Amino acid sequence: MSPAPRVLVFSREYPPLTVGGTSTVARSLATGLAAQGWQVHVVTSHTGSGDIHEQVDGVRVLRTGTGVLYNSETGLRDQSLRTHHRLLAAAKQLVREVGPPDLVALPDLFCFPEAAVLAREHSAPLVNVLLQDFEAITPYDRDGHRVTNGTTADRADLLAIEAKALHGSDHTVFISHALRDAITARYGADDATQSVVHLGVDPAEIAAVEADPGRFERRAALLGARAWEQPLVVACGRLVPVKGFDALLTALARLGPVHRPGLGPAPVPVRLALVGVGPEEEHLRRRAAEFDLTGQVAFLGDISRAEALGWMSVADVAVVPSLWESFCYVCAEMMAFGRPVVATAVDSLRELVPDDSVGYPVPVGGPSGSRRLDPADLAAALRLALETPDEATARGARARDRVLERFTNDRFGWEMSALGHRLIAEATD
């Protein structure tokens, strides 16, 4: 093993190139290990041709041209096969330049083939950082599972690559207990080859957003001259059915105007800022029109990460109406800003918001795969949070303390580093 252990991280997307949460996790993993003294090399994609070498945040990033990032072929076929070959060739060249890896990490399971080849060639442990449960989320899709850029993936292919990566990796890291429970119920459990390491927020990033006065200006521009008298609810995520935004619009219609202490007896309308893009956008816009909410709902679209965080930070109430979450960065970030969060009591959200001392948990009925969120329950929780702002502020403050104590990038990096050192030691015994 080299004096500073060397890790090779595979992910098709890496900031600033972001399609989904994989990019954020890949960066958190890479920078977290770098902060712990590892030599970190990321092999990733870009849509052009040729290789691009970068040094960012103490991480060496190799972006190899693959033409596309996501396509409908998730297995070893057609364009995917070419993508796998290009990533593997780039990784092999990198290894020739910098030396063999002590550990190979996989936050993007679609890179499993090339990651497995490199790990086996150099007898390095392969760690699969599992981010999703496709069996749990795909039943909610209307016409196929879609990533943010609109590409549709076949469910059978998704489950096949999930199983292959689980069985072919030396160790699997689950990003929540809920995800581990769901996956091990299907594939079996082996405590020796599995761990739970929660993802987390970056306190420095949170502080930088809070120091930006532009977030208040954007709120004022959206709500008008009396921006702080009109309550603002903020939701953020991919516009796909499993995120529950359809139920949120129904709840907003049922909620109607709310009474705000100190603003007189007349109720005031609630505005919703919805951050994100996805295949459900047209459907959600139609639903807003059907409920006569067009003037109350702002679809903010594909904005920068800093701007999205800024919207979370100025929300009177943040809302996460998901039907399934493996780990919800958005919820953790909303809590880190001290926002009162209305969140469904499902899966990993129960790990972030375990009770009503730190938020407003909303019950969801039905088994995984066919859950139903009653908009009346969601509306009731929103009303309680909006009409009792002192209590909401207190819950938000406790939520912030909880996240900054338990769910941070530093903690994630430290735990992943400790695991990596242990796996390397076991492999060399």
Summary of the structure (lengths in Angstrom):
residues: 429
radius of gyration: 21.9
end to end distance: 11.7
largest distance: 72.8
contacts: 1485
relative contact order: 0.12
helix: 46%
strand: 18%
